[in-house]
Amino acid sequence: MENIFIIAFLVTVFFTAFKLFESKYLEKEEKPLKVIVRDAIIVFVCAVTSSFIFFNCQEYINEFFNVVTETKVLNANNTQIFTGAPEF
């Protein structure tokens, strides 16, 4: 869970830095801090949501792309190997 917030925080910091750089040097018109903070909060919520979905559904995403790219991959968690004596 910490990874989700670290990624979201870094994305928000980079977004805010680029937004301040854009308003100061490219547009040469300062935006109100209220607008930048609002945009940063929206970016933070979106980053947390997308990171949460990605980390919790990573197995399903990998399976989907294996089907799309027609890659044959065995999942080690689902593969069972019997190494004991046969019980029949």
N, C-alpha and C positions, 0 to 999 in steps of 0.2 A: 504494500500500500504506500510505503514511503517513496518508491520509485515513481509512482503516479504523480505525487505532489512535487517531487523534484523536477520532473520533466515539465509539468505545468508551470512551475515557478520560473524555470529557465526560459520557456517559450514566452511567458509574460514579460520577463525582464528584457529580452531581446526585442520584442514587439514595442515596448514602451521606449526603449532607447532609439530604435529606428523611427518611431513616430515623432519623438522630440527632435531628432536630427532632421527629419523631413520638414517639420514645421519651422525650424529655425533657419536652416541653410538652403533648402530647395524652394520652399514657398515664400520664404522671407516674411512670413506673417505668423505671429505667435497665436496658437490656439489656446483657449481657456483650459486651465488645468483640470477643470471639472469634466470636460469632454474626453481628455486623455485618460483620466482615471476610469471613467465609465467604459471606454473601449478596452482598457486593460482588464477590468473585471469580466467583461464579456469574453475576452480571449482566454482568461484563466479558467472560467467555467467550461468553455468549449474544449480546452486542452485537457482538463481533468476528465471530462466525459469521454472524449475520444480515447485517452490513454486507458481508462478503466475498461472500456469495451474491448480495446485491442488486447490488453493483458489477460482478460478473462475469457476471451473467445479466440485466443491464438491457435488452439488446436483445430477449431472449426475452420479458421481462415486458412491454415496450412492444408487441411484436407480439401477445401474448396479449390485452392490453387493447384493442388496435385491433380484434381479432376480436370481443371481447365487446361493445364499444360500436358496432360496425359503422362504424368510422371508416376512410375510405379515405385512406391515407397512402402516398406513394411514398418509398421509402428511397433517398436520394441515393447511397449506397455501391453499391447493386445496379443502379442505372440507368446504362446505357451510352449515350453520345452519340458518334456518328461525325462528325467535322468535316473529315476529309480527303477526298481524291478517291476516288470509288468504284473498287474493284479488279476489277470484272467486265468 
